[in-house]
Amino acid sequence: MSPDRRAVGWIRYSGIGIEVAGAIAGFALIGYWLDKRFGTAPWGLLGGLAIGLIGGVYNLVRESLAAVHEAEQEDAGTERKE
């Protein structure tokens, strides 16, 4: 793999952590808003945190598996060329 292509991969996958944090924060804010609107504290916030955490980790695992699959395909292509 060329250094240029490897850098693009790092940039692509470095955003996964930000996506996880964004999902957790976004759903926590929605839960907080629901608590204020309906007076259900702390259940909206806790539910939002749980949904954000589950969604963020799901996306993390999905992207990680896709990266592993890409690396395996690339390795298989490199071995055939040698």
C-alpha positions as CSV (number, residue, x, y, z in Angstrom):
1,M,0.0,0.0,0.0
2,S,1.4,3.4,-0.9
3,P,2.0,5.9,1.9
4,D,-0.6,8.3,0.4
5,R,-3.3,5.6,0.5
6,R,-2.4,4.7,4.0
7,A,-2.8,8.3,5.1
8,V,-6.3,8.5,3.6
9,G,-7.2,5.3,5.6
10,W,-6.0,6.9,8.9
11,I,-8.0,10.0,8.2
12,R,-11.1,8.0,7.3
13,Y,-10.9,5.9,10.5
14,S,-9.8,8.6,12.9
15,G,-13.4,10.0,12.8
16,I,-14.9,6.9,14.3
17,G,-14.2,8.0,17.9
18,I,-15.7,11.4,17.1
19,E,-18.8,9.6,15.8
20,V,-19.1,7.5,19.0
21,A,-18.8,10.6,21.2
22,G,-21.2,12.5,19.0
23,A,-23.8,9.8,19.1
24,I,-23.6,9.6,22.9
25,A,-23.7,13.4,23.4
26,G,-26.5,13.9,20.8
27,F,-28.8,11.3,22.3
28,A,-28.0,12.5,25.9
29,L,-29.1,16.0,24.9
30,I,-32.3,14.6,23.4
31,G,-32.9,12.7,26.6
32,Y,-32.2,15.8,28.7
33,W,-34.6,17.8,26.6
34,L,-37.3,15.1,27.1
35,D,-36.7,15.2,30.8
36,K,-37.2,18.9,31.0
37,R,-40.2,18.8,28.7
38,F,-42.0,15.9,30.4
39,G,-40.5,16.0,33.9
40,T,-39.2,12.4,33.8
41,A,-35.7,13.1,35.2
42,P,-33.3,11.2,35.1
43,W,-34.9,8.5,32.8
44,G,-34.7,10.4,29.5
45,L,-31.1,11.3,30.0
46,L,-30.2,7.7,31.0
47,G,-32.2,6.3,28.1
48,G,-30.5,8.8,25.7
49,L,-27.1,7.8,27.0
50,A,-27.9,4.1,26.6
51,I,-29.2,4.5,23.1
52,G,-26.2,6.7,22.1
53,L,-23.7,4.3,23.6
54,I,-25.3,1.3,21.9
55,G,-25.5,3.1,18.5
56,G,-22.0,4.4,18.8
57,V,-20.5,1.1,19.7
58,Y,-22.5,-0.6,16.9
59,N,-21.1,1.9,14.4
60,L,-17.6,1.4,15.8
61,V,-17.8,-2.4,15.4
62,R,-19.3,-2.1,11.9
63,E,-16.6,0.3,10.7
64,S,-13.8,-1.9,12.3
65,L,-15.1,-5.0,10.7
66,A,-15.2,-3.2,7.3
67,A,-11.6,-2.1,7.9
68,V,-10.5,-5.6,8.7
69,H,-12.3,-6.9,5.6
70,E,-10.6,-4.3,3.4
71,A,-7.2,-5.2,4.9
72,E,-7.7,-8.9,4.3
73,Q,-8.7,-8.2,0.7
74,E,-5.6,-6.0,0.2
75,D,-3.3,-8.6,1.7
76,A,-4.8,-11.3,-0.5
77,G,-4.2,-9.1,-3.5
78,T,-0.6,-8.4,-2.4
79,E,0.2,-12.1,-1.9
80,R,-1.0,-13.0,-5.4
81,K,1.2,-10.4,-7.0
82,E,4.4,-11.7,-5.4
